[in-house]
Amino acid sequence: MTVSLPLVVVLGFFAWAAVKYLGVRVWIVVLITLFGFWLSRTFLAPAIESGTRSGVTVINGQHI
């Protein structure tokens, strides 16, 4: 059985778990999220997206 989840759902789960179980403060999660949004508007966004896609492909075992 294959389950497909968007990366944002997985990251959201990890953020929730970090706040709930690791004692990470909510404002830190918000700050990191805002940093991600601002970073997506820079020249680094294509490289980050490409690296993320490559990493997910390697983890899934779908070598091209």
All heavy atoms as TSV, in Angstrom:
chain	resi	resn	atom	element	x	y	z
A	1	MET	N	N	0.839	-1.171	0.000
A	1	MET	CA	C	0.000	0.000	0.000
A	1	MET	C	C	0.886	1.237	0.000
A	1	MET	O	O	1.822	1.346	0.781
A	1	MET	CB	C	-0.878	-0.015	1.250
A	1	MET	CG	C	-1.758	1.188	1.361
A	1	MET	SD	S	-3.034	0.977	2.600
A	1	MET	CE	C	-2.282	1.784	3.981
A	2	THR	N	N	0.590	2.170	-0.880
A	2	THR	CA	C	1.350	3.412	-0.980
A	2	THR	C	C	0.505	4.570	-0.470
A	2	THR	O	O	-0.640	4.731	-0.876
A	2	THR	CB	C	1.744	3.679	-2.443
A	2	THR	OG1	O	2.495	2.566	-2.918
A	2	THR	CG2	C	2.557	4.940	-2.560
A	3	VAL	N	N	1.083	5.350	0.415
A	3	VAL	CA	C	0.408	6.527	0.937
A	3	VAL	C	C	1.205	7.743	0.488
A	3	VAL	O	O	2.420	7.800	0.673
A	3	VAL	CB	C	0.329	6.489	2.481
A	3	VAL	CG1	C	-0.309	7.741	3.019
A	3	VAL	CG2	C	-0.427	5.258	2.933
A	4	SER	N	N	0.524	8.697	-0.098
A	4	SER	CA	C	1.187	9.911	-0.579
A	4	SER	C	C	0.750	11.096	0.281
A	4	SER	O	O	-0.433	11.409	0.363
A	4	SER	CB	C	0.804	10.144	-2.043
A	4	SER	OG	O	1.417	11.308	-2.509
A	5	LEU	N	N	1.720	11.716	0.946
A	5	LEU	CA	C	1.446	12.888	1.773
A	5	LEU	C	C	2.254	14.066	1.264
A	5	LEU	O	O	3.438	13.926	0.956
A	5	LEU	CB	C	1.862	12.634	3.225
A	5	LEU	CG	C	1.052	11.641	4.030
A	5	LEU	CD1	C	1.687	11.439	5.396
A	5	LEU	CD2	C	-0.358	12.140	4.209
A	6	PRO	N	N	1.642	15.235	1.200
A	6	PRO	CA	C	2.429	16.413	0.845
A	6	PRO	C	C	3.490	16.686	1.915
A	6	PRO	O	O	3.270	16.411	3.104
A	6	PRO	CB	C	1.399	17.544	0.815
A	6	PRO	CG	C	0.065	16.879	0.737
A	6	PRO	CD	C	0.238	15.531	1.360
A	7	LEU	N	N	4.617	17.209	1.491
A	7	LEU	CA	C	5.717	17.489	2.415
A	7	LEU	C	C	5.286	18.466	3.507
A	7	LEU	O	O	5.710	18.347	4.652
A	7	LEU	CB	C	6.922	18.038	1.644
A	7	LEU	CG	C	8.186	18.295	2.437
A	7	LEU	CD1	C	8.659	17.011	3.128
A	7	LEU	CD2	C	9.272	18.844	1.545
A	8	VAL	N	N	4.410	19.407	3.171
A	8	VAL	CA	C	3.974	20.391	4.157
A	8	VAL	C	C	3.192	19.717	5.288
A	8	VAL	O	O	3.271	20.140	6.443
A	8	VAL	CB	C	3.158	21.527	3.491
A	8	VAL	CG1	C	1.806	21.043	3.023
A	8	VAL	CG2	C	3.004	22.701	4.431
A	9	VAL	N	N	2.471	18.640	5.007
A	9	VAL	CA	C	1.747	17.915	6.062
A	9	VAL	C	C	2.736	17.217	6.992
A	9	VAL	O	O	2.586	17.260	8.215
A	9	VAL	CB	C	0.757	16.906	5.438
A	9	VAL	CG1	C	0.145	16.015	6.501
A	9	VAL	CG2	C	-0.329	17.625	4.654
A	10	VAL	N	N	3.753	16.613	6.421
A	10	VAL	CA	C	4.767	15.932	7.232
A	10	VAL	C	C	5.509	16.941	8.105
A	10	VAL	O	O	5.716	16.717	9.309
A	10	VAL	CB	C	5.739	15.152	6.329
A	10	VAL	CG1	C	6.876	14.547	7.141
A	10	VAL	CG2	C	5.000	14.079	5.554
A	11	LEU	N	N	5.893	18.064	7.532
A	11	LEU	CA	C	6.600	19.089	8.306
A	11	LEU	C	C	5.698	19.693	9.380
A	11	LEU	O	O	6.153	20.005	10.482
A	11	LEU	CB	C	7.132	20.178	7.377
A	11	LEU	CG	C	8.244	19.745	6.428
A	11	LEU	CD1	C	8.605	20.897	5.488
A	11	LEU	CD2	C	9.462	19.265	7.186
A	12	GLY	N	N	4.426	19.858	9.061
A	12	GLY	CA	C	3.468	20.351	10.051
A	12	GLY	C	C	3.332	19.401	11.226
A	12	GLY	O	O	3.252	19.830	12.386
A	13	PHE	N	N	3.318	18.095	10.937
A	13	PHE	CA	C	3.260	17.106	12.010
A	13	PHE	C	C	4.495	17.202	12.901
A	13	PHE	O	O	4.391	17.157	14.125
A	13	PHE	CB	C	3.134	15.695	11.431
A	13	PHE	CG	C	3.255	14.629	12.476
A	13	PHE	CD1	C	2.213	14.376	13.344
A	13	PHE	CD2	C	4.429	13.901	12.606
A	13	PHE	CE1	C	2.330	13.398	14.325
A	13	PHE	CE2	C	4.555	12.926	13.575
A	13	PHE	CZ	C	3.501	12.681	14.436
A	14	PHE	N	N	5.673	17.330	12.298
A	14	PHE	CA	C	6.895	17.442	13.089
A	14	PHE	C	C	6.902	18.722	13.921
A	14	PHE	O	O	7.368	18.723	15.062
A	14	PHE	CB	C	8.141	17.370	12.205
A	14	PHE	CG	C	8.479	15.979	11.778
A	14	PHE	CD1	C	8.566	15.651	10.437
A	14	PHE	CD2	C	8.714	14.978	12.702
A	14	PHE	CE1	C	8.874	14.362	10.031
A	14	PHE	CE2	C	9.032	13.680	12.316
A	14	PHE	CZ	C	9.108	13.377	10.972
A	15	ALA	N	N	6.386	19.821	13.372
A	15	ALA	CA	C	6.305	21.067	14.134
A	15	ALA	C	C	5.365	20.903	15.326
A	15	ALA	O	O	5.675	21.338	16.440
A	15	ALA	CB	C	5.833	22.203	13.237
A	16	TRP	N	N	4.217	20.271	15.091
A	16	TRP	CA	C	3.259	20.031	16.183
A	16	TRP	C	C	3.894	19.154	17.261
A	16	TRP	O	O	3.772	19.439	18.458
A	16	TRP	CB	C	1.993	19.378	15.626
A	16	TRP	CG	C	1.058	18.952	16.710
A	16	TRP	CD1	C	0.174	19.733	17.396
A	16	TRP	CD2	C	0.945	17.634	17.261
A	16	TRP	NE1	N	-0.488	18.966	18.324
A	16	TRP	CE2	C	-0.039	17.681	18.272
A	16	TRP	CE3	C	1.570	16.426	16.979
A	16	TRP	CZ2	C	-0.399	16.559	19.003
A	16	TRP	CZ3	C	1.210	15.311	17.713
A	16	TRP	CH2	C	0.240	15.388	18.708
A	17	ALA	N	N	4.573	18.086	16.849
A	17	ALA	CA	C	5.206	17.176	17.802
A	17	ALA	C	C	6.307	17.887	18.588
A	17	ALA	O	O	6.472	17.644	19.786
A	17	ALA	CB	C	5.758	15.949	17.081
A	18	ALA	N	N	7.050	18.766	17.923
A	18	ALA	CA	C	8.123	19.501	18.612
A	18	ALA	C	C	7.539	20.422	19.683
A	18	ALA	O	O	8.080	20.516	20.785
A	18	ALA	CB	C	8.943	20.308	17.607
A	19	VAL	N	N	6.439	21.087	19.359
A	19	VAL	CA	C	5.804	21.959	20.346
A	19	VAL	C	C	5.225	21.130	21.487
A	19	VAL	O	O	5.370	21.471	22.660
A	19	VAL	CB	C	4.714	22.824	19.679
A	19	VAL	CG1	C	3.866	23.542	20.720
A	19	VAL	CG2	C	5.335	23.833	18.725
A	20	LYS	N	N	4.585	20.038	21.148
A	20	LYS	CA	C	3.878	19.224	22.145
A	20	LYS	C	C	4.836	18.447	23.053
A	20	LYS	O	O	4.677	18.443	24.271
A	20	LYS	CB	C	2.952	18.250	21.411
A	20	LYS	CG	C	2.149	17.357	22.278
A	20	LYS	CD	C	0.895	18.035	22.743
A	20	LYS	CE	C	0.038	17.015	23.479
A	20	LYS	NZ	N	-0.986	17.647	24.240
A	21	TYR	N	N	5.825	17.781	22.464
A	21	TYR	CA	C	6.634	16.838	23.237
A	21	TYR	C	C	8.047	17.312	23.562
A	21	TYR	O	O	8.644	16.840	24.523
A	21	TYR	CB	C	6.709	15.498	22.509
A	21	TYR	CG	C	5.348	14.860	22.354
A	21	TYR	CD1	C	4.757	14.752	21.111
A	21	TYR	CD2	C	4.658	14.396	23.463
A	21	TYR	CE1	C	3.504	14.183	20.970
A	21	TYR	CE2	C	3.402	13.830	23.332
A	21	TYR	CZ	C	2.829	13.723	22.080
A	21	TYR	OH	O	1.588	13.168	21.949
A	22	LEU	N	N	8.609	18.195	22.763
A	22	LEU	CA	C	9.987	18.635	23.008
A	22	LEU	C	C	10.062	19.977	23.723
A	22	LEU	O	O	11.145	20.438	24.052
A	22	LEU	CB	C	10.756	18.723	21.681
A	22	LEU	CG	C	10.942	17.403	20.937
A	22	LEU	CD1	C	11.658	17.650	19.614
A	22	LEU	CD2	C	11.705	16.402	21.777
A	23	GLY	N	N	8.917	20.605	23.904
A	23	GLY	CA	C	8.903	21.877	24.610
A	23	GLY	C	C	9.375	23.055	23.781
A	23	GLY	O	O	9.758	24.080	24.336
A	24	VAL	N	N	9.364	22.897	22.458
A	24	VAL	CA	C	9.732	24.018	21.596
A	24	VAL	C	C	8.630	25.061	21.677
A	24	VAL	O	O	7.447	24.740	21.613
A	24	VAL	CB	C	9.930	23.545	20.137
A	24	VAL	CG1	C	10.198	24.708	19.211
A	24	VAL	CG2	C	11.055	22.537	20.064
A	25	ARG	N	N	8.999	26.291	21.818
A	25	ARG	CA	C	8.005	27.357	21.941
A	25	ARG	C	C	7.334	27.628	20.591
A	25	ARG	O	O	7.956	27.513	19.540
A	25	ARG	CB	C	8.668	28.625	22.433
A	25	ARG	CG	C	9.420	28.439	23.723
A	25	ARG	CD	C	8.985	29.470	24.729
A	25	ARG	NE	N	9.863	29.597	25.872
A	25	ARG	CZ	C	9.819	28.827	26.925
A	25	ARG	NH1	N	9.010	27.824	26.973
A	25	ARG	NH2	N	10.623	29.038	27.942
A	26	VAL	N	N	6.070	27.984	20.645
A	26	VAL	CA	C	5.292	28.236	19.429
A	26	VAL	C	C	5.890	29.393	18.637
A	26	VAL	O	O	5.928	29.363	17.403
A	26	VAL	CB	C	3.815	28.514	19.785
A	26	VAL	CG1	C	3.022	28.919	18.553
A	26	VAL	CG2	C	3.179	27.300	20.425
A	27	TRP	N	N	6.397	30.417	19.310
A	27	TRP	CA	C	6.940	31.572	18.596
A	27	TRP	C	C	8.163	31.190	17.767
A	27	TRP	O	O	8.430	31.795	16.720
A	27	TRP	CB	C	7.244	32.734	19.545
A	27	TRP	CG	C	8.387	32.519	20.489
A	27	TRP	CD1	C	8.322	32.026	21.731
A	27	TRP	CD2	C	9.765	32.790	20.232
A	27	TRP	NE1	N	9.575	31.972	22.295
A	27	TRP	CE2	C	10.478	32.444	21.401
A	27	TRP	CE3	C	10.476	33.300	19.157
A	27	TRP	CZ2	C	11.860	32.586	21.495
A	27	TRP	CZ3	C	11.848	33.440	19.268
A	27	TRP	CH2	C	12.521	33.090	20.428
A	28	ILE	N	N	8.909	30.169	18.198
A	28	ILE	CA	C	10.063	29.712	17.421
A	28	ILE	C	C	9.586	29.056	16.130
A	28	ILE	O	O	10.155	29.281	15.057
A	28	ILE	CB	C	10.940	28.747	18.248
A	28	ILE	CG1	C	11.589	29.495	19.413
A	28	ILE	CG2	C	11.996	28.084	17.376
A	28	ILE	CD1	C	12.344	28.612	20.375
A	29	VAL	N	N	8.526	28.237	16.219
A	29	VAL	CA	C	7.962	27.602	15.027
A	29	VAL	C	C	7.446	28.666	14.053
A	29	VAL	O	O	7.682	28.582	12.843
A	29	VAL	CB	C	6.832	26.619	15.416
A	29	VAL	CG1	C	6.141	26.068	14.181
A	29	VAL	CG2	C	7.375	25.494	16.274
A	30	VAL	N	N	6.774	29.691	14.576
A	30	VAL	CA	C	6.274	30.780	13.725
A	30	VAL	C	C	7.429	31.523	13.070
A	30	VAL	O	O	7.381	31.829	11.867
A	30	VAL	CB	C	5.389	31.748	14.550
A	30	VAL	CG1	C	5.036	32.993	13.760
A	30	VAL	CG2	C	4.127	31.028	15.022
A	31	LEU	N	N	8.475	31.802	13.813
A	31	LEU	CA	C	9.636	32.507	13.273
A	31	LEU	C	C	10.299	31.698	12.162
A	31	LEU	O	O	10.637	32.242	11.096
A	31	LEU	CB	C	10.646	32.783	14.392
A	31	LEU	CG	C	11.863	33.601	14.012
A	31	LEU	CD1	C	11.438	35.035	13.694
A	31	LEU	CD2	C	12.857	33.594	15.141
A	32	ILE	N	N	10.465	30.405	12.355
A	32	ILE	CA	C	11.077	29.556	11.331
A	32	ILE	C	C	10.189	29.482	10.094
A	32	ILE	O	O	10.673	29.496	8.963
A	32	ILE	CB	C	11.375	28.154	11.906
A	32	ILE	CG1	C	12.498	28.259	12.935
A	32	ILE	CG2	C	11.734	27.169	10.805
A	32	ILE	CD1	C	12.720	26.997	13.729
A	33	THR	N	N	8.867	29.427	10.295
A	33	THR	CA	C	7.935	29.411	9.170
A	33	THR	C	C	8.018	30.702	8.367
A	33	THR	O	O	8.065	30.671	7.130
A	33	THR	CB	C	6.502	29.194	9.680
A	33	THR	OG1	O	6.457	27.983	10.424
A	33	THR	CG2	C	5.514	29.130	8.534
A	34	LEU	N	N	8.043	31.825	9.050
A	34	LEU	CA	C	8.181	33.112	8.352
A	34	LEU	C	C	9.501	33.195	7.599
A	34	LEU	O	O	9.560	33.704	6.479
A	34	LEU	CB	C	8.067	34.268	9.348
A	34	LEU	CG	C	6.671	34.545	9.873
A	34	LEU	CD1	C	6.730	35.608	10.959
A	34	LEU	CD2	C	5.749	34.968	8.757
A	35	PHE	N	N	10.571	32.697	8.200
A	35	PHE	CA	C	11.867	32.678	7.523
A	35	PHE	C	C	11.781	31.864	6.235
A	35	PHE	O	O	12.320	32.250	5.211
A	35	PHE	CB	C	12.942	32.090	8.442
A	35	PHE	CG	C	14.285	31.989	7.794
A	35	PHE	CD1	C	15.020	33.126	7.518
A	35	PHE	CD2	C	14.811	30.760	7.447
A	35	PHE	CE1	C	16.263	33.038	6.902
A	35	PHE	CE2	C	16.042	30.659	6.841
A	35	PHE	CZ	C	16.773	31.800	6.572
A	36	GLY	N	N	11.068	30.741	6.273
A	36	GLY	CA	C	10.891	29.922	5.075
A	36	GLY	C	C	10.139	30.663	3.980
A	36	GLY	O	O	10.501	30.582	2.800
A	37	PHE	N	N	9.091	31.399	4.358
A	37	PHE	CA	C	8.352	32.180	3.370
A	37	PHE	C	C	9.235	33.261	2.756
A	37	PHE	O	O	9.220	33.489	1.553
A	37	PHE	CB	C	7.115	32.822	3.990
A	37	PHE	CG	C	5.968	31.880	4.126
A	37	PHE	CD1	C	5.473	31.575	5.377
A	37	PHE	CD2	C	5.370	31.301	3.013
A	37	PHE	CE1	C	4.410	30.705	5.521
A	37	PHE	CE2	C	4.312	30.428	3.141
A	37	PHE	CZ	C	3.826	30.134	4.402
A	38	TRP	N	N	10.003	33.954	3.592
A	38	TRP	CA	C	10.883	35.010	3.070
A	38	TRP	C	C	12.002	34.417	2.219
A	38	TRP	O	O	12.391	34.992	1.204
A	38	TRP	CB	C	11.464	35.836	4.207
A	38	TRP	CG	C	10.439	36.704	4.869
A	38	TRP	CD1	C	9.394	37.335	4.259
A	38	TRP	CD2	C	10.337	37.012	6.248
A	38	TRP	NE1	N	8.656	38.012	5.196
A	38	TRP	CE2	C	9.209	37.840	6.424
A	38	TRP	CE3	C	11.081	36.672	7.357
A	38	TRP	CZ2	C	8.820	38.329	7.653
A	38	TRP	CZ3	C	10.689	37.167	8.588
A	38	TRP	CH2	C	9.577	37.980	8.729
A	39	LEU	N	N	12.513	33.277	2.603
A	39	LEU	CA	C	13.564	32.620	1.843
A	39	LEU	C	C	13.064	32.170	0.475
A	39	LEU	O	O	13.815	32.161	-0.502
A	39	LEU	CB	C	14.109	31.429	2.637
A	39	LEU	CG	C	15.376	30.765	2.126
A	39	LEU	CD1	C	16.524	31.776	2.119
A	39	LEU	CD2	C	15.730	29.584	2.999
A	40	SER	N	N	11.784	31.842	0.385
A	40	SER	CA	C	11.230	31.381	-0.894
A	40	SER	C	C	11.186	32.498	-1.934
A	40	SER	O	O	11.028	32.225	-3.120
A	40	SER	CB	C	9.832	30.813	-0.693
A	40	SER	OG	O	8.910	31.842	-0.398
A	41	ARG	N	N	11.342	33.728	-1.517
A	41	ARG	CA	C	11.341	34.873	-2.442
A	41	ARG	C	C	12.744	35.268	-2.902
A	41	ARG	O	O	12.895	36.225	-3.646
A	41	ARG	CB	C	10.695	36.089	-1.769
A	41	ARG	CG	C	9.304	35.864	-1.285
A	41	ARG	CD	C	8.342	36.017	-2.392
A	41	ARG	NE	N	6.980	35.878	-1.861
A	41	ARG	CZ	C	5.944	35.740	-2.618
A	41	ARG	NH1	N	6.080	35.724	-3.918
A	41	ARG	NH2	N	4.766	35.609	-2.093
A	42	THR	N	N	13.761	34.537	-2.475
A	42	THR	CA	C	15.133	34.893	-2.819
A	42	THR	C	C	15.636	34.055	-3.986
A	42	THR	O	O	14.957	33.158	-4.464
A	42	THR	CB	C	16.074	34.676	-1.615
A	42	THR	OG1	O	16.164	33.284	-1.333
A	42	THR	CG2	C	15.595	35.438	-0.387
A	43	PHE	N	N	16.852	34.325	-4.396
A	43	PHE	CA	C	17.480	33.580	-5.491
A	43	PHE	C	C	17.814	32.149	-5.090
A	43	PHE	O	O	18.106	31.312	-5.941
A	43	PHE	CB	C	18.750	34.302	-5.965
A	43	PHE	CG	C	19.859	34.317	-4.942
A	43	PHE	CD1	C	20.839	33.335	-4.961
A	43	PHE	CD2	C	19.915	35.290	-3.964
A	43	PHE	CE1	C	21.860	33.337	-4.019
A	43	PHE	CE2	C	20.928	35.296	-3.021
A	43	PHE	CZ	C	21.903	34.323	-3.055
A	44	LEU	N	N	17.760	31.837	-3.806
A	44	LEU	CA	C	18.064	30.485	-3.335
A	44	LEU	C	C	16.891	29.520	-3.478
A	44	LEU	O	O	17.064	28.311	-3.352
A	44	LEU	CB	C	18.479	30.519	-1.863
A	44	LEU	CG	C	19.794	31.228	-1.559
A	44	LEU	CD1	C	19.987	31.333	-0.052
A	44	LEU	CD2	C	20.945	30.488	-2.182
A	45	ALA	N	N	15.696	30.033	-3.744
A	45	ALA	CA	C	14.492	29.193	-3.795
A	45	ALA	C	C	14.601	28.044	-4.802
A	45	ALA	O	O	14.258	26.903	-4.462
A	45	ALA	CB	C	13.268	30.047	-4.069
A	46	PRO	N	N	15.055	28.268	-6.052
A	46	PRO	CA	C	15.163	27.138	-6.983
A	46	PRO	C	C	16.133	26.047	-6.506
A	46	PRO	O	O	15.858	24.855	-6.667
A	46	PRO	CB	C	15.657	27.776	-8.283
A	46	PRO	CG	C	15.261	29.200	-8.187
A	46	PRO	CD	C	15.337	29.530	-6.721
A	47	ALA	N	N	17.234	26.452	-5.905
A	47	ALA	CA	C	18.193	25.466	-5.405
A	47	ALA	C	C	17.615	24.670	-4.235
A	47	ALA	O	O	17.819	23.458	-4.144
A	47	ALA	CB	C	19.485	26.162	-4.976
A	48	ILE	N	N	16.874	25.340	-3.366
A	48	ILE	CA	C	16.252	24.653	-2.230
A	48	ILE	C	C	15.192	23.679	-2.728
A	48	ILE	O	O	15.126	22.534	-2.265
A	48	ILE	CB	C	15.652	25.676	-1.248
A	48	ILE	CG1	C	16.766	26.491	-0.591
A	48	ILE	CG2	C	14.789	24.990	-0.195
A	48	ILE	CD1	C	16.286	27.690	0.186
A	49	GLU	N	N	14.376	24.106	-3.680
A	49	GLU	CA	C	13.343	23.224	-4.219
A	49	GLU	C	C	13.954	22.015	-4.917
A	49	GLU	O	O	13.509	20.882	-4.723
A	49	GLU	CB	C	12.439	23.972	-5.184
A	49	GLU	CG	C	11.319	23.112	-5.717
A	49	GLU	CD	C	10.362	23.858	-6.605
A	49	GLU	OE1	O	10.502	25.079	-6.765
A	49	GLU	OE2	O	9.476	23.197	-7.160
A	50	SER	N	N	14.993	22.244	-5.694
A	50	SER	CA	C	15.661	21.145	-6.384
A	50	SER	C	C	16.274	20.161	-5.394
A	50	SER	O	O	16.153	18.946	-5.547
A	50	SER	CB	C	16.732	21.696	-7.317
A	50	SER	OG	O	17.478	20.669	-7.882
A	51	GLY	N	N	16.927	20.682	-4.374
A	51	GLY	CA	C	17.524	19.820	-3.359
A	51	GLY	C	C	16.483	19.032	-2.587
A	51	GLY	O	O	16.687	17.854	-2.277
A	52	THR	N	N	15.358	19.667	-2.284
A	52	THR	CA	C	14.283	18.974	-1.578
A	52	THR	C	C	13.710	17.859	-2.430
A	52	THR	O	O	13.493	16.740	-1.958
A	52	THR	CB	C	13.171	19.968	-1.193
A	52	THR	OG1	O	13.736	21.006	-0.399
A	52	THR	CG2	C	12.073	19.278	-0.410
A	53	ARG	N	N	13.477	18.152	-3.713
A	53	ARG	CA	C	12.937	17.127	-4.611
A	53	ARG	C	C	13.922	15.959	-4.758
A	53	ARG	O	O	13.525	14.797	-4.760
A	53	ARG	CB	C	12.623	17.714	-5.975
A	53	ARG	CG	C	11.411	18.606	-5.964
A	53	ARG	CD	C	11.034	19.029	-7.369
A	53	ARG	NE	N	9.989	20.024	-7.350
A	53	ARG	CZ	C	8.693	19.740	-7.251
A	53	ARG	NH1	N	8.307	18.492	-7.162
A	53	ARG	NH2	N	7.797	20.700	-7.239
A	54	SER	N	N	15.199	16.262	-4.867
A	54	SER	CA	C	16.208	15.207	-4.979
A	54	SER	C	C	16.252	14.354	-3.714
A	54	SER	O	O	16.337	13.129	-3.790
A	54	SER	CB	C	17.586	15.805	-5.229
A	54	SER	OG	O	17.606	16.481	-6.456
A	55	GLY	N	N	16.185	15.000	-2.559
A	55	GLY	CA	C	16.199	14.270	-1.295
A	55	GLY	C	C	14.993	13.361	-1.135
A	55	GLY	O	O	15.118	12.215	-0.706
A	56	VAL	N	N	13.823	13.863	-1.509
A	56	VAL	CA	C	12.608	13.043	-1.426
A	56	VAL	C	C	12.696	11.873	-2.398
A	56	VAL	O	O	12.307	10.744	-2.065
A	56	VAL	CB	C	11.354	13.899	-1.705
A	56	VAL	CG1	C	10.123	13.037	-1.896
A	56	VAL	CG2	C	11.136	14.895	-0.582
A	57	THR	N	N	13.242	12.104	-3.585
A	57	THR	CA	C	13.397	11.026	-4.562
A	57	THR	C	C	14.341	9.948	-4.035
A	57	THR	O	O	14.067	8.753	-4.171
A	57	THR	CB	C	13.927	11.583	-5.893
A	57	THR	OG1	O	13.011	12.566	-6.380
A	57	THR	CG2	C	14.073	10.486	-6.931
A	58	VAL	N	N	15.436	10.356	-3.412
A	58	VAL	CA	C	16.384	9.384	-2.859
A	58	VAL	C	C	15.739	8.595	-1.724
A	58	VAL	O	O	15.878	7.371	-1.647
A	58	VAL	CB	C	17.663	10.104	-2.364
A	58	VAL	CG1	C	18.526	9.181	-1.525
A	58	VAL	CG2	C	18.451	10.630	-3.556
A	59	ILE	N	N	15.002	9.272	-0.851
A	59	ILE	CA	C	14.356	8.597	0.272
A	59	ILE	C	C	13.300	7.610	-0.226
A	59	ILE	O	O	13.167	6.502	0.289
A	59	ILE	CB	C	13.735	9.620	1.233
A	59	ILE	CG1	C	14.855	10.341	1.971
A	59	ILE	CG2	C	12.783	8.946	2.216
A	59	ILE	CD1	C	14.406	11.505	2.814
A	60	ASN	N	N	12.562	8.004	-1.263
A	60	ASN	CA	C	11.537	7.125	-1.808
A	60	ASN	C	C	12.115	5.978	-2.620
A	60	ASN	O	O	11.408	5.042	-2.960
A	60	ASN	CB	C	10.556	7.910	-2.688
A	60	ASN	CG	C	9.632	8.764	-1.857
A	60	ASN	OD1	O	9.393	8.487	-0.696
A	60	ASN	ND2	N	9.086	9.796	-2.472
A	61	GLY	N	N	13.381	6.073	-2.998
A	61	GLY	CA	C	14.015	5.000	-3.733
A	61	GLY	C	C	13.680	5.007	-5.211
A	61	GLY	O	O	13.815	3.998	-5.884
A	62	GLN	N	N	13.261	6.120	-5.748
A	62	GLN	CA	C	12.913	6.220	-7.158
A	62	GLN	C	C	14.070	6.878	-7.898
A	62	GLN	O	O	13.998	8.019	-8.324
A	62	GLN	CB	C	11.641	7.057	-7.329
A	62	GLN	CG	C	10.458	6.463	-6.634
A	62	GLN	CD	C	9.270	7.402	-6.651
A	62	GLN	OE1	O	9.369	8.534	-7.092
A	62	GLN	NE2	N	8.149	6.932	-6.173
A	63	HIS	N	N	15.126	6.148	-8.070
A	63	HIS	CA	C	16.303	6.688	-8.743
A	63	HIS	C	C	16.041	6.783	-10.235
A	63	HIS	O	O	15.600	5.839	-10.864
A	63	HIS	CB	C	17.516	5.791	-8.489
A	63	HIS	CG	C	17.821	5.649	-7.025
A	63	HIS	ND1	N	18.323	6.672	-6.291
A	63	HIS	CD2	C	17.644	4.615	-6.181
A	63	HIS	CE1	C	18.477	6.264	-5.036
A	63	HIS	NE2	N	18.057	5.007	-4.957
A	64	ILE	N	N	16.352	7.950	-10.775
A	64	ILE	CA	C	16.117	8.183	-12.211
A	64	ILE	C	C	17.369	7.854	-12.991
A	64	ILE	O	O	18.446	8.126	-12.652
A	64	ILE	CB	C	15.679	9.639	-12.448
A	64	ILE	CG1	C	14.372	9.880	-11.746
A	64	ILE	CG2	C	15.567	9.931	-13.916
A	64	ILE	CD1	C	13.895	11.312	-11.798
